[in-house]
Amino acid sequence: MISENLKKPLACWRGKERYNGGTVECLTIIFESGGCSWARCRMCSYRHERYRAQSCEELATHLHAQLGWVRSQFSLDEFLMIKIFTSGSFFDPAEVPPSFQKEVAQAFMGKIVIAESRPEYITSDSIEHFLADLNDGTHTTPLYCAIGLETTRDTIREKCINKGFTYADFKQAAAVAHTAGAGVKVYLLFKPPFLTESEAVTDMRSSLADLAGTVEMVSMNPCTVQKRTELELYWKQGAYRPPYLWSVLSILKDAPMHVTCDPLGGGQKRGPHNCGICDYEITKGIRDYSLSADRDLIGALQDIDCTCKSEWEYVLAREQPYCMPLTQ
């Protein structure tokens, strides 16, 4: 039943996603939830997005109104895949009451759902209960637990990102998800603060190698400078530069699996960028590659003749750890 009290989620949009060798229609929803329980990552502004409910019942009603808005605005029959985000973790019972988790599963029964969560909330009970209401036998893997692992290096995740969990925690959560019948999608963060361009490339390459064959989906997120974050402070001081799009291309070209990538803010100072001349073409090409998985497209983008490529190569060779970035 659609709620009579409707409230638009933080964001909701339709698009396409690559799945099982092709593209599918996808609806992405960002619910305004009770807020991230961790809320300490250096680059994340989503921790500021929260609904301060006085009770679990009030929070569930608030979320129910958002789902009602989604169902009133979109014909769910048009979508094979639903991507669900919150300010933190969908499977955190304090952020998203179990009653609403059940309502979401029932609303999207027969769809492929990708729901993001920190590893500590991916438990046998939470996943099995969600699957019991979601799975109608249409899909072999109807649920994918999405985890913002960011990197497989614990020192980088702890010191550069302040994520609050270890690679071992992630592997345990992935095992729980797989045992319960769910797949696993991993989000990786390319170039968190305190890394040089070269160090960030090396970290991403090693993370992809570590994950090869262990998870079903991998998405690489080139870091953007979000407002009201610790990272924004460093950026304003000239102590951080978002990654070069040339670096993104080099990683995608050699990745051991297909890696999707949507360079948010591509070509802008706060997002992954080159010089401003070649950025639009490369950003669009990366998004096209995410859907097509055509490595030849990445090769063609790498062959673009732009003078900023020599700057990027210089930065890779000369930028030193523990120093200010060479370019802005």
Secondary structure, DSSP 4 states (H G I P E B T S, - for coil): ---SS----SEEEEEEEEETTEEEEEEEEE---S--SS---TT--GGG-----SSHHHHHHHHHHHHHHHHHHS-GGG-SEEEEE-SS-TT-TTTS-HHHHHHHHHHTTTSEEEEE--GGG--HHHHHHHHHHH--SS-S--EEEEEEEE-S-HHHIIIII--S--HHHHHHHHHHHHHHT-EEEEEEEES-TT--HHHHHHHHHHHHHHHTTT-SEEEEEE----TTSHHHHHHHTT---PPPHHHHHHHHHH-SS--B---TTTTSTTSS-SSSSSHHHHHHHHHHHHHH--HHHHHHHHT---THHHHHHHHHHH--TTS--S--
